[in-house]
Amino acid sequence: MARLRDSILANYGGQAWIALMGLAFVPVYVGRLGAESFGLVGFMLGLQSLSLLLDFGTGVFLSREIARRHHDPARQGSIRQLVRSFEWLVWPVALCIGLAICLSAPAIATGWLNAETLGRPTLVDAVVLIGLAVALLWPSSFYAAAMTGLEQQPRSNALAAAFSTLRYAGVLPVLYFTDTGILGFLAWFVLVAALQTAGFAVAAWRRLPAAPEPARFRFSELFDAHRFALGVFAATALSLLLTQVDRFTLSALRPLQELGLYTVALTVTAGLGRLLQPMFSAIYPRMSRLVAQGDVATLSGLYHLSSQCVAVVAAAVGGVIVAYPEDLLRMWTGDAALSARIALPLAMLTAGSVLNGLMIVPYALQLAHGSARLAIIANALALALGIPYCLHAVDGYGLAGAASLWLFANLAYCALFVPAMHRRMLPGEAARWYLRDLLPALLAAGVLVAAAKALRPTLEQTAADLAWLFATALLAVCAAGLAAPDVRALVRTQAQRLRARSAE
């Protein structure tokens, strides 16, 4: 089992590399494929996100249950039975996902996607390849959840980074040395998806504790999980549906090219999400163990420290993107017209992602207590109001209207969902979360980024401006970290330890 610090660092390192891989090659993809073909990539990413709800909450349940059993000698031997039992659910669902998408390919190509230059045969073949890629990649999240429960984040992130490199960089020869276009691009993603799932499956099974008997299917393992898993499934399903409303509304009401442009903005905000998700992956199994042990004091300390760490990263990175959306896009893509068109949607999506990131620690605490009720209620209300809102907003305001749904939904979550969670699980600590965990870091980073924007309002594609951007982000992280009291205390403690070791 890795220490919590090692798990967090491994998660950040792995996710930063994955985000870099995802961002670095997008201008190449758009340039080689065109915005319309790249819109199919956005459609694939949307289907991948929606497919996650079909795990029925088993991934979150598996992480929590393995974490609880792994530290109980009397139950360690049952972990293999648990994983094998859920495999009998995971693989048939993956097969159904692939079949459903492939069989629906003609209908999707004709009745859903508004292509202007791609022919119908190409669209049908592309959707079939998308179905295979989604189905083959889907089980990898199940095995990654098992490794999270075992607190094997360093190994899990090393695997994820390796396959991310293979996926994003490995496709370049296909684009440059073949004339297969979008079909060759998607075929490569199918191959890497199969390799990734196989790699994660082997790694997870090798790390499971030994058992006195061979792993076999047990229906009781599925039945015991049904209440919590279905609650997580409902919350996740509603959340994923909400996150896909904007892109599927765009794909239905606007030209496919606009979805391609929107996907560029989503790729940037996905990078921000990858910088925040590592905290959830590291603290969720630890919180689950602390809840099971009844250690409220340690749990509260971990909750507030991790909330401040998330606030530091979200405020600094998100602030820079919101301050310089068009300049960042122009530096990245080299396309001034594209950058101007999606700068406002990018700023809105980033602000929404910052707010969403601030809530991952409260959500982890809720799941560690075995409850998803508040998330279900919040997501159901947001979805019920969000669908008609998005239809109107996209029809009237296009890309900016689509992005506004994510921003307003997360504003409502942060104002209403988090106080209700505190009343149930950490009574009396909501004010501390807002005023001590979030506000100092957000203010410090915001003031520094605003000053940088005032000193240099626009940036060009020069080395000096790129250095300015990185320096602003780094200083914003430092300012936010110094303003967050628990983070500041942690840094001081670590510095004292290093000095003590160097003196020995």
ZAPA-895495 format. One record per atom (N, C-alpha, C): residue in one letter; z negated, y negated, x. Coordinates in steps of 0.05 Angstrom, whole numbers, plus 5000, padded with zeros to 4 digits. Atoms other than C-alpha are relative to their C-alpha. Layout:
! ZAPA-895495
AZYX/...
//
This chain:
! ZAPA-895495
M500050245017/M500050005000/M500049755017/A499950254985/A501949325028/A497949814990/R501950215009/R496948755028/R501549804982/L498850195018/L498048224975/L501749795014/R498550204985/R500147715027/R502750115009/D497549884991/D505248195056/D502050044977/S498249965023/S507948354987/S501349744991/I498950265008/I508747614970/I502149915020/L498150084979/L512147465036/L502650174999/A497649835002/A516748065029/A501749934975/N498550085024/N518547854958/N501549755004/Y498650254995/Y520147154979/Y502350035020/G497849954981/G524147385039/G502350144988/G497949855013/G528047884999/G501549844979/Q498750155021/Q529447434940/Q501549765011/A498650234987/A531246844985/A502750105011/W497549904989/W536447285019/W502050074978/I498249945022/I539147534953/I501249754988/A499150255011/A539546824927/A502149885018/L498150104981/L543146614991/L502750154997/M497649845003/M548147184983/M501549924974/G498750075026/G549347004910/G501249725000/L498950285000/L550446264925/L502249965021/A498350064978/A554146294991/A503050054994/F497349915004/F560446634966/F501349914974/V498850085026/V561346324897/V502449825003/P497550164996/P566145784922/P502450165008/V497849824992/V570346334954/V501050154976/Y499249845024/Y570346744890/Y501649824981/V498650185019/V572346144847/V502749935011/G497450084988/G577745944897/G502050235000/R498149775000/R580746644902/R500750114973/L499649895026/L579946854830/L500949804979/G499650205020/G580346204791/G497649994981/A502350035017/A575345934741/A500050194976/E499949825023/E577846374684/E499250285007/S500949744991/S577147024722/S497150015007/F502850014993/F570446804748/F498349994974/G501449995025/G568446704675/G499450294992/L500649725005/L568947464669/L497550105015/V502449944984/V563747514724/V497549904985/G502250105016/G559247064682/G499550174975/F500349825023/F560547514622/F498650265008/M501349764990/M558548114664/M497049965005/L502850064995/L552047784686/L498549974974/G501350025026/G550447624614/G499550284988/L500449735010/L551448354594/L497950155016/Q502149884984/Q547148574652/Q497349914992/S502650105009/S541548124629/S499250124973/L500649895026/L542148364557/L499350305002/S500549714998/S542149094580/S497150055008/L502749964992/L535248994609/L498150054977/L501849965023/L532248974540/L500050284990/L499849735009/L534449684529/L498250195015/D502049834987/D529049944576/D497650034983/F502249985020/F524349834516/F497349945013/G502550074987/G519149534562/G498950205020/T501149794983/T518550154605/T499549915029/G500350094973/G519449784671/G497349865004/V502650144998/V513549314658/V497750194997/F502149805004/F509349884631/F499650185025/L500249824976/L511050324691/L498649875023/S501450144978/S508949794742/S497049994995/R502950035007/R502349684706/R498650275002/E501349755001/E500850414695/E499850135028/I500149894973/I502550634766/I497949865016/A502050154986/A498250074794/A497250094992/R502749915010/R492350304751/R499450295010/R500449724992/R493251044768/R499850045031/H499949964971/H494650954842/H497349965013/H502750054988/H487550714855/H497950164986/D501949825013/D484351254813/D500650285010/P499449734989/P483951914852/P500450214979/A499849805021/A483152304788/A502750004986/R497550035015/R489852044761/R502549985018/Q497850034981/Q494151974824/Q502150224996/G498149785002/G497252654815/G501850004976/S498350015024/S500052484746/S502249805002/I497950204998/I504551924772/I502850125000/R497349875000/R510352394786/R500850104973/Q499449925027/Q509852674716/Q500949764983/L499350255015/L510051964689/L502849925006/V497450094993/V516251774728/V502250194990/R498049815009/R519952424712/R500449994970/S499850025029/S518352354638/S501749774991/F498550245008/F521251654635/F502950025010/E497249964992/E527451874674/E501750124977/W498649875022/W529252294613/W500749804978/L499350225018/L529451644574/L502149815012/V498450204986/V532751194626/V502950085002/W497349924994/W538951594644/W501750034975/P498350005025/P541351744572/P500649724990/V499550275009/V540551004555/V502249875017/A497950114982/A544750814617/A502750114991/L497549895009/L550151294593/L501049874974/C499250135026/C550050984523/C501049715005/I499250274994/I550550284552/I502950005010/G497349994989/G556750474592/G502150074979/L498149925021/L560150824533/L500449784980/A499850215020/A558650254485/A501849785009/I498450224990/I561749724529/I502950095004/C497349914995/C567750144550/C501650044974/L498649955025/L569450354479/L500549744985/S499650255014/S568749634455/S501949815016/A498450174983/A573249364511/A502449884985/P497850135014/P579449264467/P499249784981/A500950195020/A575548904413/A498949755014/I501150234985/I571948454464/I502349845012/A497750144988/A578548284499/A501549844980/T498450135020/T581948104435/T498549804983/G501550165020/G576547824389/G497849825011/W502250164990/W571447514436/W500849815022/L499350174977/L574147254502/L502449834995/N497850185005/N578546644497/N501549945026/A498550034975/A583046754558/A502649864995/E497550145002/E588946304570/E502250105019/T498149904981/T592246614631/T499950305004/L500349714996/L589547324636/L501150154976/G498849845021/G593547834596/G498050204988/R501849825014/R590348314546/R499550265015/P500649764985/P591248944589/P498149955023/T501950074979/T587748604647/T497249964990/L502650055012/L582148374602/L498650274992/V501149745008/V581149084574/V499050155024/D500949864976/D580949394643/D497649875012/A502350144988/A576148864667/A497550064984/V502449945016/V571348984609/V499150285004/V500749724994/V571549734623/V498550015026/L501450014974/L569649604696/L497349874997/I502650135004/I564149134673/I498150194987/G501749805013/G561449684628/G498950205020/L500849814980/L561250174686/L498049875020/A501850144982/A557949664732/A497249964988/V502650055014/V552549484681/V498550274997/A501449755005/A551050214665/A499050135026/L500949884975/L550650444738/L497849855013/L502150164988/L546349864760/L497450014985/W502350035018/W541549894701/W497650175008/P502449854993/P537050474724/P498649915025/S501350094975/S535750134791/S497549844995/S502450165007/S530849664757/S497650184993/F502149815006/F526850264733/F498650105026/Y501149904974/Y525950534804/Y498749775015/A501250234987/A524549834830/A497249944988/A502650045013/A518949774778/A497950215010/A501849804989/A515950424804/A499049925028/M500950094973/M515850144875/M498249764998/T501850235004/T512649504849/T497250094993/G502649895008/G507049904817/G498650125024/L501149884976/L505950254884/L499449785021/E500250234982/E505849554917/E501550065026/Q498249954977/Q511649754962/Q502249795001/Q498050225000/Q514949074958/Q501649975026/P498450034975/P516949045032/P502450195000/R497749815000/R521249675026/R501949944977/S498250065023/S523849494957/S501849765006/N498550244994/N526048804981/N502150055022/A498049944979/A529349085043/A502450144988/L497849865014/L533549544999/L501649804984/A498550195017/A535248984950/A501649815017/A498550194982/A537348515007/A502450145011/A497749854989/A541749055038/A502250034980/F497949965020/F545349204974/F501249744990/S499050265007/S545948474957/S502249915020/T498150064980/T549448365023/T502650164997/L497749835004/L554048955010/L501649914976/R498650085024/R555648704941/R501649745004/Y498850265000/Y557047974955/Y501949955024/A498350044977/A559747975026/A502150225003/G498249784997/G562948665023/G502549984983/V497750025017/V567648454968/V502249815012/L498150194988/L571047925013/L502650145009/P497449874992/P576048425044/P501750074976/V498449945025/V578048624973/V501549764991/L498750245009/L579447904956/L502249905019/Y498250124981/Y583047725020/Y502350195009/F498049814989/F586848365039/F501250184979/T498749855021/T588748654972/T501049804978/D499050175021/D592448364912/D498950104973/T501149885025/T587848704860/T498649794983/G501250215016/G584648044838/G497350074988/I502649965014/I579048074787/I499450304997/L500549725004/L579948824777/L498950135025/G501149904975/G578848974850/G497249905005/F502650114997/F572948514851/F497950164984/L501949855018/L569648874792/L499750295009/A500249724990/A571349564820/A498050025023/W501950004978/W567449384883/W497149994989/F502750025012/F561449184840/F499250274988/V500749745011/V561849864805/V499050195022/L500749834978/L561550224872/L497249935011/V502650094989/V555649814898/V497850064981/A502049945020/A551949904833/A499150295001/A500749724998/A552250654839/A498350065026/L501449964975/L549950634912/L497249884998/Q502750135001/Q544150154896/Q498150174983/T501849845017/T541350584840/T499250265015/A500749754985/A541751214883/A498049935023/G501850074978/G538350854941/G497249944990/F502650065011/F532650594898/F498650264990/A501249755011/A531651284865/A498850165023/V501049844978/V530951634932/V497549875012/A502350154988/A526251094960/A497550034983/A502349995018/A521751104898/A498750285001/W501149735001/W520951864896/W498750085026/R501349944974/R519351904970/R497349875003/R502650144998/R513551414960/R498050084979/L501949915021/L510451734899/L497850185012/P502149834990/P503652064913/P500650304994/A499649715004/A503752824921/A498550094975/A501249895025/A502153234859/A499650305004/P500549714997/P499253934852/P502150184987/E498049845014/E505054164809/E502649844999/P497450145001/P512554004803/P500149804977/A499750215021/A514453384764/A501750114977/R498649905024/R516453564693/R499849794978/F500150185024/F517953194628/F497650064983/R502349975018/R511853074585/R500249794978/F499750195022/F512652764517/F497649824997/S502450165003/S505452534518/S500149745016/E499750244983/E507152044574/E501549784985/L498450205016/L512351704530/L498449904976/F501550075024/F507851714469/F497849815007/D502350174992/D501951404505/D500949725007/A499050264991/A506350844529/A501149834977/H498350125020/H509550674463/H499049734990/R501050255012/R504950114438/R500549775019/F499750214980/F504749694501/F503049955007/A497250024992/A511949854521/A501749874978/L498550125022/L514649674452/L499449704997/G500750295000/G510849014454/G501449855021/V498550134978/V513848844521/V502950004994/F497149995007/F520649074496/F500649774980/A499450205020/A520148604436/A500049725013/A500150264986/A518048014480/A502449965018/T497750024981/T523348164532/T502649974985/A497550025016/A528748274480/A500549724989/L499750275012/L527447614446/L500549795022/S499550194978/S527047254513/S502850025011/L497349974989/L533547554539/L502149904980/L498250115020/L537047404474/L500149705001/L500150294999/L534746684479/L501549905025/T498650094976/T537246634551/T503050045000/Q497149945001/Q544046904532/Q501449844977/V498850145022/V545046474470/V502049795010/D498250224991/D548045894510/D502650115011/R497549904988/R553146304550/R501750154980/F498349865019/F555346744492/F501149804979/T498950205018/T556046134447/T502349865013/L497750124985/L560345804501/L502450195000/S497749824999/S564546434507/S501450034974/A498849975027/A565746454432/A501349744990/L499150265011/L566745704418/L501849845019/R498550174981/R569745424482/R501850175017/P498249844982/P575245634531/P498550155021/L501449834980/L573446184580/L499649855026/Q500350164976/Q574445684636/Q497349855000/E502650145001/E568345294612/E497750195006/L502149814993/L564145924616/L499950055030/G500049984971/G566445994687/G498649775014/L501450244989/L564145284703/L497050024996/Y502849975007/Y557545414668/Y498750215017/T501149784984/T556646054708/T499449905028/V500650114974/V557045644772/V497249865000/A502650125003/A551145224748/A497750204997/L502049795004/L547345844725/L499450155027/T500449864975/T548346154794/T498049845017/V501950174985/V544545564826/V497250044989/T502649985012/T538845604776/T498950285003/A500949724995/A538546364785/A498850025028/G501250014974/G537246224858/G497249895000/L502750105003/L531245804839/L498150214988/G501749795012/G528746364794/G499350225019/R500649794981/R529246854851/R497949915020/L502150104982/L524646404892/L497350014986/L502550005014/L519346434837/L499250284991/Q500649735010/Q519847144812/Q498450175020/P501649834982/P516847444876/P497049984996/M502950025006/M509947174857/M499250194978/F500649825023/F510247554791/F500050295010/S499849734991/S512448194825/S497750095017/A502249934982/A506748164875/A497350004985/I502750035012/I500947934830/I499750174975/Y500249855025/Y502548334767/Y498550275004/P501549764997/P500349014794/P497249955009/R502750064991/R494348694829/R498349914976/M501550095024/M492248344764/M499450244982/S500549775017/S493048994726/S497750175011/R502349854989/R488249334774/R497449854996/L502450165004/L483248764770/L499050004971/V500849985028/V483348774694/V498850274994/A501149745005/A482249524694/A497250035013/Q502649984987/Q476349434742/Q498049804988/G501850205011/G473448854702/G499149785019/D500850204980/D473248384762/D501149734992/V499050255011/V473947724725/V500149785021/A500250224980/A471847274783/A502450015019/T497849974982/T477047554831/T502749954985/L497650045016/L482247554775/L500549704996/S499750295005/S480946814759/S500949865026/G499250124975/G481446624833/G502950055007/L497249934995/L488046994841/L501949864981/Y498350145020/Y490746684777/Y500549715008/H499650294994/H489545964799/H501449965026/L498650024974/L491746064871/L503050054997/S497149945003/S498246394851/S501449804983/S498750215016/S499545864798/S500749765017/Q499550234982/Q498945324851/Q502350065019/C497849934982/C503545704898/C502749984986/V497550025016/V508845754844/V500749704995/A499550285005/A508045014828/A501149865024/V499150124975/V509044824901/V503050055004/V497249934996/V515645204906/V501849884978/A498350095022/A518245014837/A500349695001/A499850294999/A516644274845/A501749905022/A498550094976/A519644204914/A503050064997/V497249925001/V526044604905/V501449894975/G498850105025/G527244414832/G500349705001/G499750294998/G525943684847/G502449915016/V497750074984/V531243654901/V502650054984/I497549945016/I536443984855/I500449804978/V499850195022/V534843524797/V500849725010/A499450264989/A535242914842/A502949985011/Y497450014987/Y541843104876/Y501950224988/P498349785010/P545743564828/P502949995008/E497150034993/E552743284839/E500550025030/D499649994971/D551843204914/D499750285010/L500449724992/L549243914922/L502450164993/L497649855009/L555044194882/L502449935017/R497650084984/R560143794922/R499850115028/M500449884974/M557044024988/M500750305000/W499849715002/W557144744964/W502850094994/T497349915010/T563844794928/T502349865013/G497850164990/G567844244961/G501849894978/D498450085022/D570544074892/D498749774985/A501250245012/A568943364869/A500250014970/A499750005029/A571743454799/A498250204987/L501849805011/L567944094786/L497149915001/S502750094996/S561543784814/S499249794979/A500650215019/A561943174769/A499750124972/R500149895027/R563143604708/R497550164993/I502349835006/I557244074715/I497449895012/A502550114989/A552143604749/A497849984980/L502150035020/L548443434685/L499050274989/P501049745008/P548244154659/P498250135021/L501649884979/L545644374727/L497249875001/A502650135000/A540043854726/A498350094977/M501549925024/M537944054656/M499150295003/L500749724996/L538144804672/L497850025021/T502049984979/T534044684735/T497349914990/A502550095012/A528744284698/A498850214982/G501049785017/G528244844647/G499050235016/S500849774983/S527745364702/S497449945014/V502650074988/V522044984736/V497850044980/L502049955021/L518144984671/L499650294995/N500249715005/N519645714660/N498650145023/G501449884977/G517445884731/G497049955000/L502950065001/L510745534720/L498550204982/M501349825019/M509346034665/M500050295007/I499949714993/I510546684703/I497250115006/V502749904994/V503246734726/V498450044974/P501349955026/P500346634655/P501250254986/Y498849775013/Y505347154630/Y499150265014/A501049764986/A503247644685/A497250074992/L502749955009/L496047554664/L499950134972/Q499949885027/Q497747704592/Q500850295001/L499249724998/L501448334610/L498050185014/A502149854986/A495848554657/A497850084980/H501949935021/H491348544595/H501250194980/G498849815018/G496249004560/G500849884973/S499350135025/S498448494508/S502549835004/A497550164999/A505148164493/A500349844974/R499850125027/R503547874424/R500849715001/L499450284999/L503647144443/L502949955009/A497250034991/A510247214480/A501950074978/I498349935022/I513247564420/I500349774980/I500050225020/I511247004373/I501549765010/A498750234989/A513546454420/A503050045002/N497249954996/N520246784435/N501450024973/A498849975027/A521546954361/A500549724988/L499750275010/L520446224341/L502349855015/A498050134984/A524745974398/A502850104993/L497449895006/L530446444381/L500949924972/A499350085028/A530246284306/A500949724999/L499250285000/L530745544321/L502349955019/G498150054979/G535045614383/G502950064993/I497249925007/I541145964353/I501449784985/P498650215014/P542945434301/P500249745017/Y499950244983/Y541144884351/Y502350035020/C497949974979/C545745174405/C502849994988/L497450015013/L551545264357/L500849714996/H499450295004/H551044524340/H500449865026/A500050144975/A549744294411/A502550065016/V497649934985/V555444684443/V502549894987/D497750105014/D560344474389/D500349705005/G499850304997/G558543734398/G499949905029/Y500450114973/Y556643674472/Y500850195022/G498949824980/G559644274508/G498050115019/L501849884980/L556344474573/L497249884999/A502650125001/A550743974568/A498450094976/G501449905024/G549144194498/G498950285004/A501049724994/A548644924521/A497649995018/A502250014982/A544044734578/A497549894988/S502350135012/S539444324534/S498250204986/L501649795013/L537144954497/L497850105019/W501949894980/W533845234560/W497849805006/L501950214993/L530444574576/L497949964977/F501850065023/F527544444506/F498350244993/A501649765006/A525345174496/A497750025019/N502149984981/N521345164560/N498049784999/L502050215006/L518144494544/L498150094979/A501749915022/A515644794480/A498250225009/Y501749784989/Y513145424515/Y497749895015/C502050104982/C509345034567/C497849854984/A501950165016/A506044584514/A498450174980/L501349855022/L504345124462/L499050285008/F500649724994/F504345824492/F497750035019/V502049974979/V500045724553/V497149934991/P502850045010/P493945404518/P499050234983/A500849775016/A493945974468/A499250245017/M500649774982/M494046484524/M497349965013/H502650064987/H488146144559/H497750054981/R502249975019/R483946144496/R499250304997/R500549715004/R484646904492/R499050145026/M500449844976/M484347124565/M498449855022/L501650154981/L481346564607/L498949754986/P501150225016/P477246134559/P499049775017/G501050244986/G475945424582/G501449935025/E498750054975/E480845444640/E502849884997/A497450115004/A487045144608/A500349725014/A499950274988/A485344434630/A500250025031/R499849974971/R484344684701/R502850085009/W497249914993/W491245014700/W501949765000/Y498250235002/Y494744374677/Y499349795021/L500850244984/L490743854716/L499550065030/R500649934972/R488844234780/R502150175013/D498149814988/D493944784789/D502849885001/L497250105002/L500344414767/L500349715007/L499550294999/L499543664764/L500149895029/P499950114973/P497843514838/P502650075015/A497549924986/A503643924865/A502449874989/L497650125013/L508643664814/L500249705007/L499950294994/L506642934826/L500749955030/A499550044972/A506642994902/A503050055007/A497249944995/A513443324905/A501949804986/G498450195015/G516242854852/G500249735013/V500050264986/V514142224889/V501650015025/L498549984975/L516942474955/L503050014995/V497249975006/V523642684924/V501149734989/A499150255011/A524142024886/A500449795022/A499850194978/A522941634950/A502650075017/A497649924986/A528342044985/A502649914986/K497750085016/K533241904928/K500449705002/A499750294999/A531741154931/A501149925028/L499050074973/L532941145007/L502950085004/R497349914997/R539341535003/R501150114973/P499349925027/P542241544932/P502150214998/T497949815001/T548441944947/T500350145028/L499649854976/L550142474998/L502950095003/E497349914995/E556742675030/E499950275015/Q499849744987/Q559143315063/Q499949965031/T500450044971/T556443125132/T497550155009/A502349864989/A551543465178/A497549844997/A502450175003/A546842865174/A498950014971/D500949995028/D546642885098/D498950284993/L501149745005/L545543635098/L497250025013/A502750004988/A539743545147/A498049844983/W501750175018/W537042995101/W499050174976/L500649845023/L537243485043/L497850215007/F501949804992/F533544035080/F497349875008/A502550134993/A528443545108/A498549914975/T501350085025/T527043275038/T498750244986/A501249765012/A525943975011/A497650105015/L502249914984/L521444165069/L497649814997/L502250195003/L517343525064/L498850024972/A501149975028/A516743624988/A498250254998/V501749764999/V514044325000/V497349945013/C502550074986/C508944055050/C498349824983/A501650195017/A506843485004/A498850144977/A501149855023/A506043944944/A497850195009/G502149814990/G502244454986/G497449865007/L502450154993/L497443935012/L498649894976/A501250105025/A496343664942/A498750214984/A501249785015/A494744344913/A497450105013/P502549964986/P487344454928/P499650295010/D500449724991/D487145224932/D502050075022/V498049954979/V493545244973/V499149875026/R501050154976/R490744725020/R497750155013/A502249854989/A484345125028/A500950265013/L499049754988/L488245765041/L501349955027/V498750074974/V492445425095/V497949945021/R502150064980/R486245155128/R498550255009/T501449754992/T482845835127/T501850175019/Q498249854983/Q489046175157/Q500249875028/A499850144975/A489445635211/A497550055017/Q502549944986/Q482045745229/Q500050285011/R499949724990/R483246495235/R501950025024/L498149994977/L489246385281/L498749885025/R501450124977/R485145925325/R497950185011/A502049824990/A479546425328/A501250245015/R498749784987/R484246985347/R501149925028/S498950094975/S487546565401/S497849955021/A502250064982/A480746395430/A498750255011/E501249744991/E478747135437/E501350115025/
//
